[in-house]
Amino acid sequence: MTDGQIIVGLDIGTTKICTVIGELASDGVLDIIGEGTVPSDGLRKGVVVNLERTIASVRQSIAAAERVAGVDVGDAWVGIAGSHLKAMTSHGMAAIRRGQQVTDADVERTIENARAIPLEANMEVIHVIPQEYVVDGNDGIKDPVGMSGIRLEVDVHIVAGAQGPLQNLKRCATDAGASVNGVVVQALASGLAVLDDSEQELTTVLIDIGGGTTDVGVFRRGTLAHSAVIPLGGDHITQDISQLLRIPPDEAERVKKKYGVALPELADREVALEVAHPNYTASLSTFELSQVIKPRVAEILDLVKRNIEQRMGALELLAGNVVITGGASLMPGLDQIATEHFRLPVRIGKPHGVSGLVDVVASPAHATAVGLVRYGVSHQKVRNSTQTRSEDRLPNWVTSIRNVLKDFF
């Protein structure tokens, strides 16, 4: 039995499904109390293609985390990826009556005006993330409530997804026994888990290299300003090895994880590998293996750079550093290749800022799941803050009646 608030992150990925259970204590400390990771084979490039298999895997992952935590999972925040996601930036404006201060309602109206853009009929909005506000031409404002002016403006980052993949993803969670609090773009979740305080003050590029996709996020002063999904990931490296050596994908994945190096200069030319094939045994050096891996890694990083520069301008002038996370980021030499490509400081990002089972989730592979828990914490705080603001504006008699009713229900 636990006294804190339980928040669950559910990362339904192409190669793995990971459930992380967090407990938010009364003192504000976030403890990780449960984790369950199982293989996934019901998704392709972040999209569910086999409901039954995915539901079964989600159920196994949740059950494993529940056994560790000793609590039942009732609801969860679910991560989403896939090339069906579309991101865009929109501008909104609203007039403020002369002599009046900006209120929460004014902010909401400005954001609603920004999100009122045409979308395809099958698209559904997932996130509307305000950037900085502008009051009467004065920019760089994070919270305009209480300020005086006659015009309020805002740029918002909008992320939308196709309704079919969204509903299939939600169904996998609900049919496995967990109601969905909301879906969260994986780049946003991963950034919440791995970016440190100094990176929150900069413009930081977050690259989450998963199995089927690579999720990209550009964080400006701690806010997601750009996001994208590249339909390439660690599975494509595995496929390259499988085709070269003519071995099954499972064996190619084992070889990649045990011997794979992204930078040939780091490979030991003297180490030879023997890979079993049903009809013969293949032999190659780790250096030769790295020469297969490096081109695919370079392609992924090139696509990331091209995507960002098409939307935001030259990467070297835009960003201060790059953080790479996700399971594929564990490959030795990948950060060095990224440094050469981006000409910026690069580090491998691991979840931080949590207590409890730190050693269990202190891996780039857990970035999205831990970030989903942190998103849930932040969302709860914002909801509580908004509710408090709304109650502060209520007449005293309404608040008194509400308090009385709380004693009975």
Secondary structure, DSSP 8 states (H G I E B T S, - for coil): --SSEEEEEEEE-SSEEEEEEEEE-TTS-EEEEEEEEEE--SEETTEES-HHHHHHHHHHHHHHHHHHHTS---EEEEEE--TT-EEEEEEEEEE--TT-B--HHHHHHHHHHHH-----TTEEEEEEEEEEEEETTEEEES--TT-B-SEEEEEEEEEEEEHHHHHHHHHHHHHTT-EEEEEEEHHHHHHHHH--HHHHTSEEEEEEE-SS-EEEEEEETTEEEEEEEES--HHHHHHHHHHHHT--HHHHHHHHHHH--SSGGGS-TT-EEEEE-SS-EEEEEHHHHHHHHHHHHHHHHHHHHHHHHHHH--HHHH-SEEEEESGGGGSTTHHHHHHHHH-S-EEE----S-EESHHHH-SGGGHHHHHHHHHHHHHHHHHHHHHHHHHHTS-HHHHHHHHHHHHH-
